[in-house]
């Protein structure tokens, strides 16, 4: 189960160059909710960009601060220079592409003993089959496939708080 004290959000390569993908808008919406909730709940977040000179910046809708994204050319974010999960033992991983950078990152994290949660509605690929197979493979490897809403309620733990009401507005 996700814990606010142990989780970090890892947003993989949700860049302008992928905007033409059929899954992009849905993935963007899921990632946007996760980013907003991470800010509200003070969960550390790492954003990566795969070769931004070619694929462009992170989608502006996410309002990522200038200089925050970790630029990389390796597919696994966990192998990029400067990668840091802030000492956390859990990672919520979202972004694009499920069968390339997301998969390789998740497999590396699992190998390092990190508990990985993959919200299926915040992960995508150019082709639906690639995403489906990647999620299946990663689940078999030990990742927990979940949804944005399920992950957020796990992080909240209880209703009736100001944080609950703020995060609930992100979902409804």
N, C-alpha and C positions, 0 to 999 in steps of 0.2 A: 504494500500500500504506500502511496506517495505521502511524503512528509514535507511540510514547508521548511523544516530545519535541515533537511537532507537533499532537497531537490534543487536542480538548476535547469533552466530552459536553454536548449541548444537549437537555434534557428539556422538551418542549413540552406544557404544559397537561394533564397527567394528573391531572385533578381529580375530586372527588366527584360533580359534576354530570353527568359522563359515565359513571358506574358502571353505569347501566342499559343501556349499549350492549352488544350481543352479543360484540364483540371486546375489551371492557375487560379481562377477567381475563387473557387471553393477552397483551395488550399490557403490562399491569401486570407480569406475570411476566418478560417480556423486559426491560422497563425496570429492574426490580429487580436483575436480574443485571448490567446495564450500570452502574448506580449503585454496586453493591457492588464491582464490578471497578475502577471509576474510583477509588474510595476506596483500594483495595488498591494500585493502580498509581500513585497520586498524580497522576491526570489531572484537570485542572480541570473543574468542572461548573457549568453555568448552568441553573437551573430557572425556568420561566416559568409564570404563572397568568393565564389570560384572564378578566378581570372577576371576581375571586374573590368579590365581594359577591353575585353571581348564581350562579356555578358552583361555589362552595365552594373549599376548600383542596386542595392536592395530596394524593393518596392517602397515608394515614398509613403504609401498609406500606413506603413508600420512606424513611421516617425522615429527612425533610428538615428541617434546623434552622430554627427560628423566625426569620423575617426574611430567610431566604435567597431565597425565590422572588421573581423580578422580576415585579411586577404590570404588566399591560398591557391596553389596550383595542384596540390595533391588531392586525391579524391576523398580520403578520410580526413575529416577535420581534426581527429585525434592525433594525426601525424603532422599537422601544420605547426610551424614555428610560432610559439606564443599561445598555443592551445592551453586553456586552463578551465577546469570545472569548479574553481573556487573552493576546493577541498570537499566538495559534495560527493555523496555516494549514490545518488540517484540522478538520472537525466531524463527530462522530457524532450524528445527529439522530434522536430517537425521540419518541413521544408521540401525541397526538390533536389535531385530526382531520387525517388525511393529505391530504385535498383542500382544506383551508382553511389553518389556521395552519402546519401542517408544510410544505405546498407553498409558500406565500408566503415563509416563512422560507428554505427551501432555495433558491428561485429568487433571492432577494436575496443569499444567501451566494455562490452561484455567480457572480452578477453582480460581486461584490466580489473574485472570484478565490480563494475558499475552496474547497478540495477537500471534497466532502460525501459521507459514507457513511450510507446508510439501511438499518438492519437491518429487513427486512420483517416479522419476527416481533416487533418492538417498535414498530410503527406501526399505527394503526387509524383507522377511521371508523365512524359509525353504520351505514352501509350498505357491505357488502363491495365492491360495484361501484365506489363512490367511492374506496375505498382502492386497489383494483386499478388503476384508471385513473390515479390520482395517482402511484402508483409507476412506472407505465409512462411517464407524461409526464415525471417528474423524471429518470428514467434517460435518456430521449431528450435532456433538457436538459443532461446531463452528470454527474448524481449517480451514485454507485456503489450499486446495490441489493445488499445482502448479507444476512447473518443475524447474530444476536447471537453465536453460537458462532464463526463465521468471523471476525468483528471482534475478538473477544477473543483468539483465537489469533494474529492478525496483531499485535496489541499486545504479546503475550508474546514473540514471535519464537523462543523455544526452550523445550524441556522441561527437567526436571531441576533447576529452581530452586524456592525456597520460594514465590515468587510464582506460578509455574506450578501448584504443588500447591494453593494457596489458591484460585486462579481455577478450576481443574479441579473443585473441590468445588462451585462455583456452578453448573456445567453439568450435573454428573451427578445 
